[in-house]
Amino acid sequence: MTEARLFALQRITAMILGPLVVVHLAVILYAVRGGLTAQEILARTSANALWPLFYLVFVVSVAIHAPIGLRNILREWTALPTRAIDASMVVFALLLGLLGARAVYAVAGWGA
C-alpha cells in the first residue's frame, strides 16, 4: 500500500475513533458513577445488538489505525528494514483485530 493511502487510512480511522472514544469513556463514567457491577454491564451489553456493532467498528478502526502509527514511529526511530517493520505491523494488526473481536464476542454474550 502506498504511503499516501496509509496516511489517508490513518486519518479516516482517526475521524471514526474520535467519537467512539468519547462515547466509550462516557459509558465507562456512567457505569462507574452508577455503581453498576460487571455482571449488570454485561447483561446490558448482551441485551442490545448495537453495542457489539459499536465495539466491532471500534476494534476494526483501532486494528487499522494503531499499526500504521506504530509503523511510522518504527521507521523514524529504528534502523529496522522497512519490510520487517511492515510484516510486523501486519501481524500486530491481525493480533489487535483478533483479540478485540474476541472481547466483543465475550461482551456481547454470544459465547454464553
Biopython code that builds the backbone (N, CA, C, O; Angstrom):
import numpy as np
from Bio.PDB.StructureBuilder import StructureBuilder

atoms = [
    (1, "MET", "N", (0.855, -1.174, 0.000)),
    (1, "MET", "CA", (0.000, 0.000, 0.000)),
    (1, "MET", "C", (0.901, 1.237, 0.000)),
    (1, "MET", "O", (1.943, 1.253, 0.655)),
    (2, "THR", "N", (0.502, 2.248, -0.720)),
    (2, "THR", "CA", (1.323, 3.450, -0.828)),
    (2, "THR", "C", (1.265, 4.270, 0.461)),
    (2, "THR", "O", (0.337, 4.143, 1.259)),
    (3, "GLU", "N", (2.279, 5.110, 0.637)),
    (3, "GLU", "CA", (2.332, 5.982, 1.823)),
    (3, "GLU", "C", (1.119, 6.901, 1.868)),
    (3, "GLU", "O", (0.577, 7.157, 2.943)),
    (4, "ALA", "N", (0.689, 7.396, 0.717)),
    (4, "ALA", "CA", (-0.467, 8.301, 0.669)),
    (4, "ALA", "C", (-1.735, 7.590, 1.137)),
    (4, "ALA", "O", (-2.556, 8.174, 1.845)),
    (5, "ARG", "N", (-1.889, 6.340, 0.744)),
    (5, "ARG", "CA", (-3.072, 5.587, 1.164)),
    (5, "ARG", "C", (-3.029, 5.274, 2.655)),
    (5, "ARG", "O", (-4.051, 5.351, 3.337)),
    (6, "LEU", "N", (-1.852, 4.923, 3.160)),
    (6, "LEU", "CA", (-1.722, 4.679, 4.592)),
    (6, "LEU", "C", (-2.026, 5.949, 5.380)),
    (6, "LEU", "O", (-2.702, 5.906, 6.408)),
    (7, "PHE", "N", (-1.525, 7.067, 4.893)),
    (7, "PHE", "CA", (-1.796, 8.358, 5.529)),
    (7, "PHE", "C", (-3.301, 8.621, 5.577)),
    (7, "PHE", "O", (-3.847, 8.970, 6.624)),
    (8, "ALA", "N", (-3.960, 8.449, 4.440)),
    (8, "ALA", "CA", (-5.407, 8.686, 4.373)),
    (8, "ALA", "C", (-6.166, 7.712, 5.267)),
    (8, "ALA", "O", (-7.105, 8.105, 5.959)),
    (9, "LEU", "N", (-5.768, 6.458, 5.254)),
    (9, "LEU", "CA", (-6.435, 5.441, 6.063)),
    (9, "LEU", "C", (-6.312, 5.755, 7.555)),
    (9, "LEU", "O", (-7.266, 5.592, 8.315)),
    (10, "GLN", "N", (-5.131, 6.202, 7.959)),
    (10, "GLN", "CA", (-4.970, 6.539, 9.370)),
    (10, "GLN", "C", (-5.814, 7.752, 9.741)),
    (10, "GLN", "O", (-6.373, 7.799, 10.837)),
    (11, "ARG", "N", (-5.917, 8.722, 8.859)),
    (11, "ARG", "CA", (-6.734, 9.910, 9.149)),
    (11, "ARG", "C", (-8.226, 9.564, 9.181)),
    (11, "ARG", "O", (-8.970, 10.092, 10.008)),
    (12, "ILE", "N", (-8.653, 8.694, 8.297)),
    (12, "ILE", "CA", (-10.067, 8.281, 8.284)),
    (12, "ILE", "C", (-10.409, 7.517, 9.558)),
    (12, "ILE", "O", (-11.450, 7.757, 10.169)),
    (13, "THR", "N", (-9.533, 6.597, 9.959)),
    (13, "THR", "CA", (-9.806, 5.844, 11.187)),
    (13, "THR", "C", (-9.749, 6.756, 12.411)),
    (13, "THR", "O", (-10.458, 6.518, 13.388)),
    (14, "ALA", "N", (-8.919, 7.791, 12.372)),
    (14, "ALA", "CA", (-8.877, 8.753, 13.475)),
    (14, "ALA", "C", (-10.217, 9.478, 13.586)),
    (14, "ALA", "O", (-10.707, 9.717, 14.689)),
    (15, "MET", "N", (-10.805, 9.824, 12.449)),
    (15, "MET", "CA", (-12.111, 10.501, 12.467)),
    (15, "MET", "C", (-13.205, 9.576, 12.995)),
    (15, "MET", "O", (-14.156, 10.035, 13.628)),
    (16, "ILE", "N", (-13.075, 8.299, 12.739)),
    (16, "ILE", "CA", (-14.043, 7.328, 13.258)),
    (16, "ILE", "C", (-13.821, 7.130, 14.754)),
    (16, "ILE", "O", (-14.775, 7.094, 15.532)),
    (17, "LEU", "N", (-12.554, 7.001, 15.149)),
    (17, "LEU", "CA", (-12.245, 6.714, 16.549)),
    (17, "LEU", "C", (-12.584, 7.866, 17.486)),
    (17, "LEU", "O", (-12.957, 7.627, 18.635)),
    (18, "GLY", "N", (-12.466, 9.096, 17.029)),
    (18, "GLY", "CA", (-12.745, 10.249, 17.894)),
    (18, "GLY", "C", (-14.081, 10.136, 18.627)),
    (18, "GLY", "O", (-14.102, 10.114, 19.857)),
    (19, "PRO", "N", (-15.186, 10.065, 17.904)),
    (19, "PRO", "CA", (-16.484, 9.954, 18.574)),
    (19, "PRO", "C", (-16.656, 8.637, 19.337)),
    (19, "PRO", "O", (-17.305, 8.604, 20.382)),
    (20, "LEU", "N", (-16.079, 7.558, 18.815)),
    (20, "LEU", "CA", (-16.207, 6.272, 19.500)),
    (20, "LEU", "C", (-15.526, 6.304, 20.869)),
    (20, "LEU", "O", (-16.057, 5.761, 21.837)),
    (21, "VAL", "N", (-14.375, 6.928, 20.951)),
    (21, "VAL", "CA", (-13.664, 7.034, 22.228)),
    (21, "VAL", "C", (-14.468, 7.882, 23.210)),
    (21, "VAL", "O", (-14.557, 7.551, 24.392)),
    (22, "VAL", "N", (-15.049, 8.967, 22.725)),
    (22, "VAL", "CA", (-15.863, 9.824, 23.598)),
    (22, "VAL", "C", (-17.051, 9.042, 24.156)),
    (22, "VAL", "O", (-17.328, 9.112, 25.353)),
    (23, "VAL", "N", (-17.750, 8.304, 23.306)),
    (23, "VAL", "CA", (-18.892, 7.501, 23.770)),
    (23, "VAL", "C", (-18.415, 6.419, 24.737)),
    (23, "VAL", "O", (-19.044, 6.199, 25.773)),
    (24, "HIS", "N", (-17.333, 5.753, 24.420)),
    (24, "HIS", "CA", (-16.794, 4.702, 25.273)),
    (24, "HIS", "C", (-16.467, 5.249, 26.663)),
    (24, "HIS", "O", (-16.839, 4.646, 27.670)),
    (25, "LEU", "N", (-15.779, 6.378, 26.721)),
    (25, "LEU", "CA", (-15.429, 6.978, 28.013)),
    (25, "LEU", "C", (-16.676, 7.443, 28.772)),
    (25, "LEU", "O", (-16.752, 7.297, 29.992)),
    (26, "ALA", "N", (-17.639, 7.996, 28.056)),
    (26, "ALA", "CA", (-18.890, 8.428, 28.706)),
    (26, "ALA", "C", (-19.624, 7.236, 29.307)),
    (26, "ALA", "O", (-20.169, 7.338, 30.406)),
    (27, "VAL", "N", (-19.647, 6.121, 28.607)),
    (27, "VAL", "CA", (-20.306, 4.915, 29.120)),
    (27, "VAL", "C", (-19.578, 4.392, 30.352)),
    (27, "VAL", "O", (-20.211, 3.960, 31.315)),
    (28, "ILE", "N", (-18.250, 4.432, 30.322)),
    (28, "ILE", "CA", (-17.478, 3.997, 31.487)),
    (28, "ILE", "C", (-17.805, 4.875, 32.693)),
    (28, "ILE", "O", (-18.053, 4.365, 33.786)),
    (29, "LEU", "N", (-17.806, 6.186, 32.497)),
    (29, "LEU", "CA", (-18.133, 7.099, 33.601)),
    (29, "LEU", "C", (-19.544, 6.862, 34.126)),
    (29, "LEU", "O", (-19.770, 6.856, 35.337)),
    (30, "TYR", "N", (-20.484, 6.669, 33.219)),
    (30, "TYR", "CA", (-21.865, 6.391, 33.620)),
    (30, "TYR", "C", (-21.941, 5.108, 34.442)),
    (30, "TYR", "O", (-22.609, 5.067, 35.475)),
    (31, "ALA", "N", (-21.266, 4.078, 33.990)),
    (31, "ALA", "CA", (-21.315, 2.784, 34.675)),
    (31, "ALA", "C", (-20.657, 2.864, 36.051)),
    (31, "ALA", "O", (-21.183, 2.328, 37.027)),
    (32, "VAL", "N", (-19.519, 3.526, 36.126)),
    (32, "VAL", "CA", (-18.795, 3.615, 37.401)),
    (32, "VAL", "C", (-19.552, 4.483, 38.393)),
    (32, "VAL", "O", (-19.699, 4.117, 39.559)),
    (33, "ARG", "N", (-20.025, 5.612, 37.940)),
    (33, "ARG", "CA", (-20.758, 6.507, 38.838)),
    (33, "ARG", "C", (-22.114, 5.928, 39.233)),
    (33, "ARG", "O", (-22.632, 6.211, 40.312)),
    (34, "GLY", "N", (-22.674, 5.122, 38.352)),
    (34, "GLY", "CA", (-23.956, 4.497, 38.654)),
    (34, "GLY", "C", (-23.825, 3.275, 39.537)),
    (34, "GLY", "O", (-24.829, 2.703, 39.962)),
    (35, "GLY", "N", (-22.607, 2.873, 39.815)),
    (35, "GLY", "CA", (-22.379, 1.727, 40.687)),
    (35, "GLY", "C", (-22.735, 0.391, 40.063)),
    (35, "GLY", "O", (-23.026, -0.572, 40.772)),
    (36, "LEU", "N", (-22.712, 0.328, 38.748)),
    (36, "LEU", "CA", (-23.053, -0.922, 38.080)),
    (36, "LEU", "C", (-21.956, -1.962, 38.302)),
    (36, "LEU", "O", (-20.769, -1.637, 38.302)),
    (37, "THR", "N", (-22.359, -3.186, 38.488)),
    (37, "THR", "CA", (-21.397, -4.275, 38.614)),
    (37, "THR", "C", (-21.048, -4.783, 37.216)),
    (37, "THR", "O", (-21.737, -4.478, 36.243)),
    (38, "ALA", "N", (-19.976, -5.556, 37.133)),
    (38, "ALA", "CA", (-19.584, -6.138, 35.848)),
    (38, "ALA", "C", (-20.711, -6.999, 35.288)),
    (38, "ALA", "O", (-20.949, -7.001, 34.080)),
    (39, "GLN", "N", (-21.395, -7.719, 36.147)),
    (39, "GLN", "CA", (-22.500, -8.577, 35.705)),
    (39, "GLN", "C", (-23.641, -7.739, 35.119)),
    (39, "GLN", "O", (-24.238, -8.122, 34.114)),
    (40, "GLU", "N", (-23.943, -6.602, 35.741)),
    (40, "GLU", "CA", (-25.012, -5.732, 35.221)),
    (40, "GLU", "C", (-24.613, -5.119, 33.874)),
    (40, "GLU", "O", (-25.436, -4.998, 32.966)),
    (41, "ILE", "N", (-23.353, -4.741, 33.763)),
    (41, "ILE", "CA", (-22.879, -4.172, 32.499)),
    (41, "ILE", "C", (-22.961, -5.204, 31.384)),
    (41, "ILE", "O", (-23.427, -4.895, 30.287)),
    (42, "LEU", "N", (-22.512, -6.426, 31.653)),
    (42, "LEU", "CA", (-22.578, -7.485, 30.645)),
    (42, "LEU", "C", (-24.017, -7.827, 30.274)),
    (42, "LEU", "O", (-24.306, -8.133, 29.117)),
    (43, "ALA", "N", (-24.914, -7.775, 31.248)),
    (43, "ALA", "CA", (-26.325, -8.038, 30.957)),
    (43, "ALA", "C", (-26.878, -6.985, 29.999)),
    (43, "ALA", "O", (-27.648, -7.303, 29.092)),
    (44, "ARG", "N", (-26.481, -5.738, 30.206)),
    (44, "ARG", "CA", (-26.956, -4.666, 29.323)),
    (44, "ARG", "C", (-26.345, -4.758, 27.931)),
    (44, "ARG", "O", (-27.044, -4.551, 26.938)),
    (45, "THR", "N", (-25.056, -5.065, 27.841)),
    (45, "THR", "CA", (-24.424, -5.133, 26.519)),
    (45, "THR", "C", (-24.909, -6.337, 25.726)),
    (45, "THR", "O", (-25.018, -6.268, 24.501)),
    (46, "SER", "N", (-25.195, -7.422, 26.400)),
    (46, "SER", "CA", (-25.646, -8.608, 25.665)),
    (46, "SER", "C", (-27.114, -8.503, 25.261)),
    (46, "SER", "O", (-27.578, -9.253, 24.402)),
    (47, "ALA", "N", (-27.839, -7.581, 25.874)),
    (47, "ALA", "CA", (-29.257, -7.430, 25.552)),
    (47, "ALA", "C", (-29.492, -6.480, 24.382)),
    (47, "ALA", "O", (-30.625, -6.345, 23.921)),
    (48, "ASN", "N", (-28.459, -5.831, 23.901)),
    (48, "ASN", "CA", (-28.607, -4.824, 22.863)),
    (48, "ASN", "C", (-27.634, -5.119, 21.723)),
    (48, "ASN", "O", (-26.426, -5.196, 21.947)),
    (49, "ALA", "N", (-28.140, -5.280, 20.525)),
    (49, "ALA", "CA", (-27.300, -5.623, 19.370)),
    (49, "ALA", "C", (-26.436, -4.460, 18.895)),
    (49, "ALA", "O", (-25.480, -4.676, 18.149)),
    (50, "LEU", "N", (-26.747, -3.239, 19.307)),
    (50, "LEU", "CA", (-25.961, -2.092, 18.861)),
    (50, "LEU", "C", (-24.587, -2.016, 19.530)),
    (50, "LEU", "O", (-23.626, -1.560, 18.910)),
    (51, "TRP", "N", (-24.483, -2.455, 20.781)),
    (51, "TRP", "CA", (-23.187, -2.395, 21.458)),
    (51, "TRP", "C", (-22.146, -3.283, 20.793)),
    (51, "TRP", "O", (-21.024, -2.823, 20.582)),
    (52, "PRO", "N", (-22.453, -4.519, 20.454)),
    (52, "PRO", "CA", (-21.444, -5.307, 19.730)),
    (52, "PRO", "C", (-21.043, -4.670, 18.404)),
    (52, "PRO", "O", (-19.869, -4.698, 18.036)),
    (53, "LEU", "N", (-22.001, -4.099, 17.688)),
    (53, "LEU", "CA", (-21.693, -3.428, 16.428)),
    (53, "LEU", "C", (-20.787, -2.217, 16.680)),
    (53, "LEU", "O", (-19.807, -2.009, 15.965)),
    (54, "PHE", "N", (-21.122, -1.426, 17.695)),
    (54, "PHE", "CA", (-20.314, -0.262, 18.081)),
    (54, "PHE", "C", (-18.871, -0.691, 18.355)),
    (54, "PHE", "O", (-17.927, -0.087, 17.847)),
    (55, "TYR", "N", (-18.714, -1.744, 19.166)),
    (55, "TYR", "CA", (-17.370, -2.167, 19.534)),
    (55, "TYR", "C", (-16.646, -2.901, 18.404)),
    (55, "TYR", "O", (-15.415, -2.901, 18.372)),
    (56, "LEU", "N", (-17.358, -3.512, 17.497)),
    (56, "LEU", "CA", (-16.702, -4.100, 16.325)),
    (56, "LEU", "C", (-16.109, -3.011, 15.431)),
    (56, "LEU", "O", (-14.996, -3.151, 14.924)),
    (57, "VAL", "N", (-16.852, -1.940, 15.245)),
    (57, "VAL", "CA", (-16.329, -0.801, 14.473)),
    (57, "VAL", "C", (-15.113, -0.221, 15.193)),
    (57, "VAL", "O", (-14.116, 0.129, 14.561)),
    (58, "PHE", "N", (-15.203, -0.124, 16.516)),
    (58, "PHE", "CA", (-14.101, 0.371, 17.335)),
    (58, "PHE", "C", (-12.856, -0.497, 17.129)),
    (58, "PHE", "O", (-11.765, 0.017, 16.883)),
    (59, "VAL", "N", (-13.031, -1.807, 17.233)),
    (59, "VAL", "CA", (-11.912, -2.752, 17.102)),
    (59, "VAL", "C", (-11.281, -2.679, 15.712)),
    (59, "VAL", "O", (-10.057, -2.631, 15.592)),
    (60, "VAL", "N", (-12.083, -2.672, 14.687)),
    (60, "VAL", "CA", (-11.550, -2.621, 13.323)),
    (60, "VAL", "C", (-10.777, -1.314, 13.113)),
    (60, "VAL", "O", (-9.703, -1.313, 12.511)),
    (61, "SER", "N", (-11.325, -0.210, 13.609)),
    (61, "SER", "CA", (-10.648, 1.081, 13.466)),
    (61, "SER", "C", (-9.306, 1.098, 14.193)),
    (61, "SER", "O", (-8.311, 1.591, 13.661)),
    (62, "VAL", "N", (-9.284, 0.561, 15.403)),
    (62, "VAL", "CA", (-8.029, 0.507, 16.163)),
    (62, "VAL", "C", (-7.024, -0.414, 15.476)),
    (62, "VAL", "O", (-5.838, -0.095, 15.402)),
    (63, "ALA", "N", (-7.496, -1.555, 14.975)),
    (63, "ALA", "CA", (-6.611, -2.521, 14.330)),
    (63, "ALA", "C", (-5.994, -1.965, 13.046)),
    (63, "ALA", "O", (-4.958, -2.453, 12.596)),
    (64, "ILE", "N", (-6.608, -0.971, 12.466)),
    (64, "ILE", "CA", (-6.042, -0.304, 11.289)),
    (64, "ILE", "C", (-5.180, 0.877, 11.717)),
    (64, "ILE", "O", (-4.056, 1.039, 11.242)),
    (65, "HIS", "N", (-5.710, 1.700, 12.616)),
    (65, "HIS", "CA", (-5.080, 2.957, 12.999)),
    (65, "HIS", "C", (-3.755, 2.775, 13.742)),
    (65, "HIS", "O", (-2.749, 3.381, 13.373)),
    (66, "ALA", "N", (-3.749, 1.954, 14.771)),
    (66, "ALA", "CA", (-2.564, 1.819, 15.630)),
    (66, "ALA", "C", (-1.336, 1.270, 14.902)),
    (66, "ALA", "O", (-0.249, 1.825, 15.059)),
    (67, "PRO", "N", (-1.469, 0.202, 14.112)),
    (67, "PRO", "CA", (-0.274, -0.302, 13.419)),
    (67, "PRO", "C", (0.327, 0.697, 12.425)),
    (67, "PRO", "O", (1.543, 0.724, 12.234)),
    (68, "ILE", "N", (-0.504, 1.505, 11.801)),
    (68, "ILE", "CA", (0.034, 2.498, 10.865)),
    (68, "ILE", "C", (0.867, 3.525, 11.642)),
    (68, "ILE", "O", (1.963, 3.890, 11.215)),
    (69, "GLY", "N", (0.352, 3.983, 12.768)),
    (69, "GLY", "CA", (1.107, 4.936, 13.583)),
    (69, "GLY", "C", (2.381, 4.330, 14.124)),
    (69, "GLY", "O", (3.434, 4.966, 14.080)),
    (70, "LEU", "N", (2.307, 3.110, 14.633)),
    (70, "LEU", "CA", (3.489, 2.435, 15.162)),
    (70, "LEU", "C", (4.511, 2.178, 14.052)),
    (70, "LEU", "O", (5.717, 2.264, 14.283)),
    (71, "ARG", "N", (4.033, 1.869, 12.866)),
    (71, "ARG", "CA", (4.918, 1.674, 11.710)),
    (71, "ARG", "C", (5.712, 2.941, 11.440)),
    (71, "ARG", "O", (6.919, 2.884, 11.204)),
    (72, "ASN", "N", (5.044, 4.076, 11.473)),
    (72, "ASN", "CA", (5.733, 5.344, 11.224)),
    (72, "ASN", "C", (6.778, 5.629, 12.296)),
    (72, "ASN", "O", (7.874, 6.099, 11.991)),
    (73, "ILE", "N", (6.441, 5.348, 13.541)),
    (73, "ILE", "CA", (7.399, 5.551, 14.638)),
    (73, "ILE", "C", (8.615, 4.646, 14.452)),
    (73, "ILE", "O", (9.753, 5.100, 14.573)),
    (74, "LEU", "N", (8.378, 3.380, 14.161)),
    (74, "LEU", "CA", (9.487, 2.439, 13.982)),
    (74, "LEU", "C", (10.371, 2.816, 12.795)),
    (74, "LEU", "O", (11.590, 2.649, 12.846)),
    (75, "ARG", "N", (9.765, 3.318, 11.743)),
    (75, "ARG", "CA", (10.548, 3.727, 10.569)),
    (75, "ARG", "C", (11.427, 4.934, 10.879)),
    (75, "ARG", "O", (12.540, 5.045, 10.366)),
    (76, "GLU", "N", (10.919, 5.846, 11.726)),
    (76, "GLU", "CA", (11.695, 7.047, 12.053)),
    (76, "GLU", "C", (12.753, 6.791, 13.120)),
    (76, "GLU", "O", (13.827, 7.392, 13.076)),
    (77, "TRP", "N", (12.471, 5.913, 14.073)),
    (77, "TRP", "CA", (13.324, 5.784, 15.250)),
    (77, "TRP", "C", (14.243, 4.569, 15.238)),
    (77, "TRP", "O", (15.123, 4.463, 16.092)),
    (78, "THR", "N", (14.061, 3.652, 14.296)),
    (78, "THR", "CA", (14.904, 2.461, 14.285)),
    (78, "THR", "C", (15.554, 2.299, 12.914)),
    (78, "THR", "O", (15.187, 2.953, 11.937)),
    (79, "ALA", "N", (16.523, 1.410, 12.887)),
    (79, "ALA", "CA", (17.200, 1.092, 11.630)),
    (79, "ALA", "C", (16.683, -0.220, 11.048)),
    (79, "ALA", "O", (17.310, -0.811, 10.168)),
    (80, "LEU", "N", (15.534, -0.666, 11.548)),
    (80, "LEU", "CA", (14.963, -1.918, 11.052)),
    (80, "LEU", "C", (14.600, -1.782, 9.571)),
    (80, "LEU", "O", (14.204, -0.706, 9.124)),
    (81, "PRO", "N", (14.736, -2.866, 8.819)),
    (81, "PRO", "CA", (14.337, -2.826, 7.406)),
    (81, "PRO", "C", (12.830, -2.575, 7.271)),
    (81, "PRO", "O", (12.029, -3.064, 8.066)),
    (82, "THR", "N", (12.476, -1.816, 6.265)),
    (82, "THR", "CA", (11.067, -1.464, 6.042)),
    (82, "THR", "C", (10.190, -2.705, 5.894)),
    (82, "THR", "O", (9.072, -2.742, 6.408)),
    (83, "ARG", "N", (10.690, -3.712, 5.198)),
    (83, "ARG", "CA", (9.893, -4.941, 5.007)),
    (83, "ARG", "C", (9.630, -5.635, 6.334)),
    (83, "ARG", "O", (8.538, -6.163, 6.545)),
    (84, "ALA", "N", (10.605, -5.644, 7.229)),
    (84, "ALA", "CA", (10.424, -6.270, 8.541)),
    (84, "ALA", "C", (9.396, -5.497, 9.362)),
    (84, "ALA", "O", (8.554, -6.089, 10.037)),
    (85, "ILE", "N", (9.473, -4.178, 9.297)),
    (85, "ILE", "CA", (8.506, -3.346, 10.021)),
    (85, "ILE", "C", (7.104, -3.587, 9.464)),
    (85, "ILE", "O", (6.159, -3.787, 10.226)),
    (86, "ASP", "N", (6.969, -3.569, 8.151)),
    (86, "ASP", "CA", (5.661, -3.770, 7.530)),
    (86, "ASP", "C", (5.076, -5.139, 7.891)),
    (86, "ASP", "O", (3.894, -5.247, 8.218)),
    (87, "ALA", "N", (5.902, -6.168, 7.831)),
    (87, "ALA", "CA", (5.417, -7.513, 8.175)),
    (87, "ALA", "C", (5.009, -7.581, 9.636)),
    (87, "ALA", "O", (3.993, -8.189, 9.973)),
    (88, "SER", "N", (5.794, -6.963, 10.503)),
    (88, "SER", "CA", (5.467, -6.949, 11.932)),
    (88, "SER", "C", (4.156, -6.226, 12.187)),
    (88, "SER", "O", (3.367, -6.638, 13.037)),
    (89, "MET", "N", (3.927, -5.152, 11.454)),
    (89, "MET", "CA", (2.705, -4.377, 11.670)),
    (89, "MET", "C", (1.469, -5.103, 11.139)),
    (89, "MET", "O", (0.375, -4.928, 11.676)),
    (90, "VAL", "N", (1.628, -5.909, 10.100)),
    (90, "VAL", "CA", (0.516, -6.731, 9.633)),
    (90, "VAL", "C", (0.142, -7.747, 10.712)),
    (90, "VAL", "O", (-1.037, -7.962, 10.992)),
    (91, "VAL", "N", (1.154, -8.366, 11.309)),
    (91, "VAL", "CA", (0.908, -9.322, 12.395)),
    (91, "VAL", "C", (0.262, -8.614, 13.580)),
    (91, "VAL", "O", (-0.684, -9.128, 14.177)),
    (92, "PHE", "N", (0.775, -7.431, 13.917)),
    (92, "PHE", "CA", (0.218, -6.646, 15.024)),
    (92, "PHE", "C", (-1.241, -6.287, 14.754)),
    (92, "PHE", "O", (-2.078, -6.386, 15.652)),
    (93, "ALA", "N", (-1.550, -5.877, 13.540)),
    (93, "ALA", "CA", (-2.928, -5.528, 13.176)),
    (93, "ALA", "C", (-3.851, -6.734, 13.316)),
    (93, "ALA", "O", (-4.954, -6.626, 13.851)),
    (94, "LEU", "N", (-3.391, -7.872, 12.835)),
    (94, "LEU", "CA", (-4.200, -9.091, 12.943)),
    (94, "LEU", "C", (-4.409, -9.489, 14.402)),
    (94, "LEU", "O", (-5.498, -9.915, 14.786)),
    (95, "LEU", "N", (-3.371, -9.349, 15.204)),
    (95, "LEU", "CA", (-3.471, -9.665, 16.625)),
    (95, "LEU", "C", (-4.458, -8.735, 17.331)),
    (95, "LEU", "O", (-5.289, -9.189, 18.118)),
    (96, "LEU", "N", (-4.366, -7.442, 17.049)),
    (96, "LEU", "CA", (-5.324, -6.493, 17.631)),
    (96, "LEU", "C", (-6.752, -6.829, 17.213)),
    (96, "LEU", "O", (-7.665, -6.824, 18.039)),
    (97, "GLY", "N", (-6.936, -7.116, 15.947)),
    (97, "GLY", "CA", (-8.264, -7.460, 15.456)),
    (97, "GLY", "C", (-8.811, -8.722, 16.098)),
    (97, "GLY", "O", (-9.977, -8.778, 16.487)),
    (98, "LEU", "N", (-7.964, -9.731, 16.207)),
    (98, "LEU", "CA", (-8.385, -10.999, 16.801)),
    (98, "LEU", "C", (-8.734, -10.841, 18.280)),
    (98, "LEU", "O", (-9.786, -11.300, 18.726)),
    (99, "LEU", "N", (-7.859, -10.199, 19.027)),
    (99, "LEU", "CA", (-8.121, -10.002, 20.458)),
    (99, "LEU", "C", (-9.342, -9.107, 20.686)),
    (99, "LEU", "O", (-10.147, -9.357, 21.583)),
    (100, "GLY", "N", (-9.467, -8.073, 19.873)),
    (100, "GLY", "CA", (-10.625, -7.190, 20.000)),
    (100, "GLY", "C", (-11.922, -7.894, 19.655)),
    (100, "GLY", "O", (-12.927, -7.724, 20.345)),
    (101, "ALA", "N", (-11.908, -8.686, 18.588)),
    (101, "ALA", "CA", (-13.114, -9.433, 18.201)),
    (101, "ALA", "C", (-13.491, -10.441, 19.278)),
    (101, "ALA", "O", (-14.670, -10.668, 19.550)),
    (102, "ARG", "N", (-12.479, -11.038, 19.881)),
    (102, "ARG", "CA", (-12.739, -11.989, 20.976)),
    (102, "ARG", "C", (-13.394, -11.283, 22.170)),
    (102, "ARG", "O", (-14.302, -11.827, 22.799)),
    (103, "ALA", "N", (-12.929, -10.078, 22.471)),
    (103, "ALA", "CA", (-13.525, -9.311, 23.567)),
    (103, "ALA", "C", (-14.969, -8.929, 23.240)),
    (103, "ALA", "O", (-15.844, -9.013, 24.101)),
    (104, "VAL", "N", (-15.217, -8.510, 22.002)),
    (104, "VAL", "CA", (-16.584, -8.162, 21.598)),
    (104, "VAL", "C", (-17.482, -9.389, 21.699)),
    (104, "VAL", "O", (-18.615, -9.298, 22.172)),
    (105, "TYR", "N", (-16.984, -10.514, 21.263)),
    (105, "TYR", "CA", (-17.730, -11.768, 21.331)),
    (105, "TYR", "C", (-18.128, -12.079, 22.774)),
    (105, "TYR", "O", (-19.260, -12.480, 23.041)),
    (106, "ALA", "N", (-17.192, -11.891, 23.696)),
    (106, "ALA", "CA", (-17.467, -12.172, 25.111)),
    (106, "ALA", "C", (-18.444, -11.158, 25.700)),
    (106, "ALA", "O", (-19.386, -11.536, 26.397)),
    (107, "VAL", "N", (-18.225, -9.880, 25.424)),
    (107, "VAL", "CA", (-19.079, -8.826, 25.990)),
    (107, "VAL", "C", (-20.490, -8.903, 25.419)),
    (107, "VAL", "O", (-21.458, -8.580, 26.107)),
    (108, "ALA", "N", (-20.610, -9.326, 24.174)),
    (108, "ALA", "CA", (-21.924, -9.419, 23.545)),
    (108, "ALA", "C", (-22.732, -10.592, 24.087)),
    (108, "ALA", "O", (-23.944, -10.674, 23.887)),
    (109, "GLY", "N", (-22.049, -11.490, 24.768)),
    (109, "GLY", "CA", (-22.754, -12.649, 25.327)),
    (109, "GLY", "C", (-23.018, -13.736, 24.319)),
    (109, "GLY", "O", (-23.846, -14.616, 24.552)),
    (110, "TRP", "N", (-22.311, -13.685, 23.178)),
    (110, "TRP", "CA", (-22.535, -14.677, 22.137)),
    (110, "TRP", "C", (-21.981, -16.038, 22.532)),
    (110, "TRP", "O", (-22.409, -17.065, 22.006)),
    (111, "GLY", "N", (-21.029, -16.044, 23.458)),
    (111, "GLY", "CA", (-20.429, -17.305, 23.881)),
    (111, "GLY", "C", (-21.168, -17.959, 25.043)),
    (111, "GLY", "O", (-20.823, -19.064, 25.461)),
    (112, "ALA", "N", (-22.184, -17.274, 25.562)),
    (112, "ALA", "CA", (-22.888, -17.781, 26.733)),
    (112, "ALA", "C", (-23.973, -18.772, 26.357)),
    (112, "ALA", "O", (-24.663, -19.295, 27.233)),
]
sb = StructureBuilder()
sb.init_structure("model")
sb.init_model(0)
sb.init_chain("A")
sb.init_seg("    ")
for serial, (resi, resn, name, xyz) in enumerate(atoms, 1):
    if name == "N":
        sb.init_residue(resn, " ", resi, " ")
    sb.init_atom(name, np.array(xyz, "f"), 0.0, 1.0, " ", f" {name:<3s}", serial, name[0])
structure = sb.get_structure()
